[in-house]
Amino acid sequence: MNYAELTIRELLKFIEKGDLKKEEVLSFFLIQQQKWEEKLNSFIWINPQKSPGNTNGIPVGVKDNIVVKGIPA
């Protein structure tokens, strides 16, 4: 399944039903980020262990001009 084609609501529904694990979603998007990073150079810092608040398993990108405690800006 290509998680990138699903909406956040669809992803959450799969996670809540137990058809999908949060770790699978994170892993998928980390692989996509690594695949495209050299070309896009869009992230200054990646931490797969920490998310800014409760995101229910949905990976979140935070723009570097937004201050989040513990994340370089």
C-alpha positions in Angstrom: 0.0 0.0 0.0 1.3 3.5 -0.9 0.7 5.4 2.3 1.5 8.7 0.5 -1.7 8.4 -1.5 -3.9 8.2 1.7 -5.3 11.1 3.6 -4.4 11.6 7.2 -8.0 10.5 8.1 -7.5 7.3 6.1 -4.2 6.6 7.8 -5.7 7.2 11.2 -8.6 4.9 10.4 -6.3 2.1 9.5 -4.2 2.7 12.6 -7.2 2.8 14.9 -8.7 -0.4 13.4 -5.3 -2.1 13.9 -4.9 -2.8 10.2 -1.7 -0.6 10.2 0.9 0.0 12.8 2.3 3.5 13.6 5.8 2.2 13.1 4.9 1.1 9.6 3.7 4.5 8.7 6.8 6.2 10.2 9.1 3.7 8.4 7.4 4.3 5.0 7.7 8.1 5.3 11.3 8.0 6.5 12.3 5.8 3.5 10.5 8.3 1.2 12.3 11.2 2.9 15.7 9.5 2.5 14.9 8.6 -1.1 14.2 12.3 -2.1 16.3 14.2 0.4 19.4 14.5 -1.8 17.4 16.1 -4.6 15.0 18.2 -2.5 17.3 19.1 0.5 14.1 19.9 2.5 15.0 18.9 6.0 17.7 20.2 8.3 17.1 17.7 11.0 15.3 14.3 11.3 14.5 12.6 14.6 12.3 9.5 14.1 12.1 9.0 17.9 10.5 12.4 18.7 7.5 14.1 17.4 6.2 17.6 18.4 3.2 16.6 20.5 0.8 13.7 20.1 0.4 13.1 16.4 -1.3 9.7 16.7 1.3 8.0 14.5 1.3 10.5 11.7 4.8 11.9 10.9 5.0 15.6 11.0 7.4 18.0 9.4 8.0 21.3 11.2 9.3 24.3 9.3 12.7 25.5 10.7 11.3 28.9 11.4 8.9 27.5 14.0 10.5 27.1 17.5 9.8 23.7 19.1 11.6 22.8 22.3 14.4 20.3 21.7 14.4 20.7 17.9 17.0 22.8 16.1 15.7 25.8 14.3 
